[in-house]
Amino acid sequence: MPVFPTTSSRWDSRFSQVRGSPVYESFHDWVELWLAGCVDYGDWFDFVLPYWEHRHRDNVLIVTYEDILKKPEQVILDIGNHLGYTVTPEEVEEVKQKIQFNNMKQVIEKGNKPAAASIMRSGKTGEGVTAFSERHHRIFDKMFRERIKGTDFDVYRY
């Protein structure tokens, strides 16, 4: 069950993980390398599109981070249903509390994982878009449309 970050969230989130590396001196440098396909962990399209091709299979459920934030109860019920489990209202509430950003960050911090906690910033979406230059927006929009051409990938949802 993949959890899809939106493309802009992916860029900003991934850069926050490598910030301080001598290879990536600035967000601008990192985006330029990403656009050229020269960053570690591959690109967002290579991660998302293979799952998208199989989204109608019974054993695949696609969830977005944005969905988790906007309608956590429904996502919890969907995941339970996908796994063949009936989730009670009490369990929905318990899971909803546990998956809140601040709670998850505290769990990681308590587990002595400072590096992991340091890449967890605000838990909000859409922050990555503000870091893009106009040029990056144009290039990315063009790339996005080219990479999803021939699929029925929902451009406006992701």
Secondary structure, 3 states (H helix, E strand, C coil): CCEECCHHHHHHHHHHHHCCCCCCCCHHHHHHHHHCCCCCCCCHHHHHHHHHHCCCCCCCCCEEHHHHHHCHHHHHHHHHHHCCCCCCHHHHHHHHHHCCHHHHHHHHHHCCCHHHHHCCCCCCCCHHHHHCCHHHHHHHHHHHHHHHCCCCCCCCCC
